[in-house]
Amino acid sequence: MLRYVTTNPGKVREAESYLADGSVSQLDFDYAEIQADELAPIAARGAREAYREAGGPVLVDDAGLFVEALDGFPGPYSSYVEDTLGIDRVWEIAEPLEDRRAAFRCTLAYCDGAGFAASPDPVDRGDRVAAAAAGPDDAGPDGTPGTDGTDSETERAEPLPVKLFEGYVPGRIVAPRGDGGFGYDPIFEHDGETFAEMDTERKNAVSHRGRALEKFAEWYADR
Ligand SMILES: O=c1nc[nH]c2c1ncn2[C@H]1C[C@H](O)[C@@H](COP(=O)(O)OP(=O)(O)OP(=O)(O)O)O1
């Protein structure tokens, strides 16, 4: 059973349509998020921690809103900024900007305790630490074992391999509109509609999470 690791029910709702019925369940686990400028190392670390917690395959979803004229703020800190300022005040910060272009980004990190380069023998998966690297197409710098050093919480010689999938959607920050979705959806407009004005199916067809899930689902089915 694959566990989709998040405390956010909005993410689960969107992920469900990409993951076959009954093959995945939510793991409501609040892994420690490291401080980093990019989502990939945060998601990769989270996936290793969640794998140890779950004892089986996990998919971690780390996402954020990046405002161009604010040098990517709030980016990896989107969750903290939503909880502290809230989206109305993020709109107030963006309103005076001439250029309100922004993007949502999502990184999915998959970890099952095995490597991914060679086709792994399912019987041999267990607790083995494989040295195989994540594929170059979808991997960020942290997808390759050894790049973030030894995990201090364990005695492992190498960090567990993690496979990364990234999704991105461009748009712009607008005054809040719509009741659907979650998080920053009411202030993020894509193609004339805010994400909060779209239903889940329409949002998935264009969103950062939809793109990342599509890549993951394709790889997962063929692995
Ligand atoms: O499609 C989206 N539509 C609107 N807002 C979104 C979206 N995707 C991410 N976001 C915002 C919500 C949160 O402020 C932050 C994600 O933070 P992030 O740490 O990945 O997730 P989280 O704290 O909500 O739950 P968890 O870490 O348990 O998965 O970006």
The ligand as an SDF file (V2000), in Angstrom:
LIG
                    3D

 30 32  0  0  0  0  0  0  0  0999 V2000
   -2.6570   23.7480   -5.1210 O   0  0  0  0  0  0  0  0  0  0  0  0
   -2.5250   24.6080   -4.2520 C   0  0  0  0  0  0  0  0  0  0  0  0
   -3.4570   25.5770   -4.0730 N   0  0  0  0  0  0  0  0  0  0  0  0
   -3.3490   26.5040   -3.1250 C   0  0  0  0  0  0  0  0  0  0  0  0
   -2.3450   26.5600   -2.2510 N   0  0  0  0  0  0  0  0  0  0  0  0
   -1.3910   25.6130   -2.3980 C   0  0  0  0  0  0  0  0  0  0  0  0
   -1.4270   24.6200   -3.3730 C   0  0  0  0  0  0  0  0  0  0  0  0
   -0.3520   23.8410   -3.2620 N   0  0  0  0  0  0  0  0  0  0  0  0
    0.3360   24.3340   -2.2440 C   0  0  0  0  0  0  0  0  0  0  0  0
   -0.2990   25.4010   -1.7230 N   0  0  0  0  0  0  0  0  0  0  0  0
    0.0870   26.2050   -0.5540 C   0  0  0  0  0  0  0  0  0  0  0  0
   -0.6430   25.7110    0.6730 C   0  0  0  0  0  0  0  0  0  0  0  0
    0.3890   25.8070    1.7360 C   0  0  0  0  0  0  0  0  0  0  0  0
    0.4130   27.1110    2.2740 O   0  0  0  0  0  0  0  0  0  0  0  0
    1.6870   25.5970    0.9680 C   0  0  0  0  0  0  0  0  0  0  0  0
    2.0710   24.1450    0.9060 C   0  0  0  0  0  0  0  0  0  0  0  0
    2.8520   23.8590    2.0060 O   0  0  0  0  0  0  0  0  0  0  0  0
    3.3330   22.3480    2.2560 P   0  0  0  0  0  0  0  0  0  0  0  0
    4.3270   22.3880    3.3280 O   0  0  0  0  0  0  0  0  0  0  0  0
    3.6900   21.7180    0.9500 O   0  0  0  0  0  0  0  0  0  0  0  0
    2.0030   21.6220    2.6990 O   0  0  0  0  0  0  0  0  0  0  0  0
    1.0720   21.7500    3.9600 P   0  0  0  0  0  0  0  0  0  0  0  0
    1.8170   22.4410    5.0650 O   0  0  0  0  0  0  0  0  0  0  0  0
   -0.2200   22.3600    3.5550 O   0  0  0  0  0  0  0  0  0  0  0  0
    0.8000   20.2520    4.3460 O   0  0  0  0  0  0  0  0  0  0  0  0
    1.8460   19.0090    4.3850 P   0  0  0  0  0  0  0  0  0  0  0  0
    3.2520   19.5740    4.5390 O   0  0  0  0  0  0  0  0  0  0  0  0
    1.4280   18.2000    5.5540 O   0  0  0  0  0  0  0  0  0  0  0  0
    1.6510   18.2680    3.0950 O   0  0  0  0  0  0  0  0  0  0  0  0
    1.4700   26.0410   -0.3480 O   0  0  0  0  0  0  0  0  0  0  0  0
  1  2  2  0
  2  3  1  0
  2  7  1  0
  3  4  2  0
  4  5  1  0
  5  6  1  0
  6  7  2  0
  6 10  1  0
  7  8  1  0
  8  9  2  0
  9 10  1  0
 10 11  1  0
 11 12  1  0
 11 30  1  0
 12 13  1  0
 13 14  1  0
 13 15  1  0
 15 16  1  0
 15 30  1  0
 16 17  1  0
 17 18  1  0
 18 19  2  0
 18 20  1  0
 18 21  1  0
 21 22  1  0
 22 23  2  0
 22 24  1  0
 22 25  1  0
 25 26  1  0
 26 27  2  0
 26 28  1  0
 26 29  1  0
M  END
$$$$
